[in-house]
Amino acid sequence: MKKSFVLILLLFLLSGVSLMSCSKEKEQPAEGGKKMTDKAAEAIVKKVNTPKDKARATQSLGEERTDAIDKGVQDAGGR
């Protein structure tokens, strides 16, 4: 009798706990989550664009040097 009473009591406790855990409202993500996502996206864009910007700067520097050399050759050939 005592054993069956304990088992029934445990069954009710476990079922009550499981029902209570299922009935809780799910928490909505806070605005901080969106801010963190935006911050991470900005960091990724910056990491991707930095090498491209450096490559463009190097390319324009090379073009300027090539133009200067071409101008120097034309000036020397024109004399």
Rosetta constraint file for C-alpha pairs under 8 A:
AtomPair CA 1 CA 5 HARMONIC 6.16 0.50
AtomPair CA 2 CA 6 HARMONIC 6.26 0.50
AtomPair CA 3 CA 7 HARMONIC 6.29 0.50
AtomPair CA 4 CA 8 HARMONIC 6.10 0.50
AtomPair CA 5 CA 9 HARMONIC 6.08 0.50
AtomPair CA 6 CA 10 HARMONIC 6.11 0.50
AtomPair CA 7 CA 11 HARMONIC 6.10 0.50
AtomPair CA 8 CA 12 HARMONIC 6.23 0.50
AtomPair CA 9 CA 13 HARMONIC 6.19 0.50
AtomPair CA 10 CA 14 HARMONIC 6.03 0.50
AtomPair CA 11 CA 15 HARMONIC 6.07 0.50
AtomPair CA 12 CA 16 HARMONIC 5.94 0.50
AtomPair CA 13 CA 17 HARMONIC 6.10 0.50
AtomPair CA 14 CA 18 HARMONIC 6.12 0.50
AtomPair CA 15 CA 19 HARMONIC 6.09 0.50
AtomPair CA 16 CA 20 HARMONIC 6.12 0.50
AtomPair CA 17 CA 21 HARMONIC 6.19 0.50
AtomPair CA 18 CA 22 HARMONIC 6.33 0.50
AtomPair CA 19 CA 23 HARMONIC 6.27 0.50
AtomPair CA 20 CA 24 HARMONIC 6.72 0.50
AtomPair CA 29 CA 33 HARMONIC 6.41 0.50
AtomPair CA 30 CA 34 HARMONIC 7.43 0.50
AtomPair CA 31 CA 35 HARMONIC 6.38 0.50
AtomPair CA 32 CA 36 HARMONIC 6.06 0.50
AtomPair CA 33 CA 37 HARMONIC 6.17 0.50
AtomPair CA 34 CA 38 HARMONIC 6.11 0.50
AtomPair CA 35 CA 39 HARMONIC 6.08 0.50
AtomPair CA 36 CA 40 HARMONIC 6.10 0.50
AtomPair CA 37 CA 41 HARMONIC 6.12 0.50
AtomPair CA 38 CA 42 HARMONIC 6.19 0.50
AtomPair CA 39 CA 43 HARMONIC 6.27 0.50
AtomPair CA 40 CA 44 HARMONIC 6.23 0.50
AtomPair CA 41 CA 45 HARMONIC 6.21 0.50
AtomPair CA 42 CA 46 HARMONIC 6.12 0.50
AtomPair CA 43 CA 47 HARMONIC 6.16 0.50
AtomPair CA 44 CA 48 HARMONIC 6.17 0.50
AtomPair CA 45 CA 49 HARMONIC 5.97 0.50
AtomPair CA 46 CA 50 HARMONIC 5.90 0.50
AtomPair CA 47 CA 51 HARMONIC 7.45 0.50
AtomPair CA 48 CA 52 HARMONIC 7.16 0.50
AtomPair CA 49 CA 53 HARMONIC 6.02 0.50
AtomPair CA 50 CA 54 HARMONIC 6.23 0.50
AtomPair CA 51 CA 55 HARMONIC 6.10 0.50
AtomPair CA 52 CA 56 HARMONIC 6.21 0.50
AtomPair CA 53 CA 57 HARMONIC 6.20 0.50
AtomPair CA 54 CA 58 HARMONIC 6.16 0.50
AtomPair CA 55 CA 59 HARMONIC 6.07 0.50
AtomPair CA 56 CA 60 HARMONIC 6.16 0.50
AtomPair CA 57 CA 61 HARMONIC 6.16 0.50
AtomPair CA 58 CA 62 HARMONIC 6.18 0.50
AtomPair CA 59 CA 63 HARMONIC 6.20 0.50
AtomPair CA 60 CA 64 HARMONIC 6.15 0.50
AtomPair CA 61 CA 65 HARMONIC 6.30 0.50
AtomPair CA 62 CA 66 HARMONIC 6.14 0.50
AtomPair CA 63 CA 67 HARMONIC 6.09 0.50
AtomPair CA 64 CA 68 HARMONIC 6.16 0.50
AtomPair CA 65 CA 69 HARMONIC 6.17 0.50
AtomPair CA 66 CA 70 HARMONIC 6.12 0.50
AtomPair CA 67 CA 71 HARMONIC 6.07 0.50
AtomPair CA 68 CA 72 HARMONIC 6.10 0.50
AtomPair CA 69 CA 73 HARMONIC 6.14 0.50
AtomPair CA 70 CA 74 HARMONIC 6.17 0.50
AtomPair CA 71 CA 75 HARMONIC 6.11 0.50
AtomPair CA 72 CA 76 HARMONIC 6.09 0.50
AtomPair CA 73 CA 77 HARMONIC 5.98 0.50
AtomPair CA 74 CA 78 HARMONIC 5.92 0.50
AtomPair CA 75 CA 79 HARMONIC 6.67 0.50
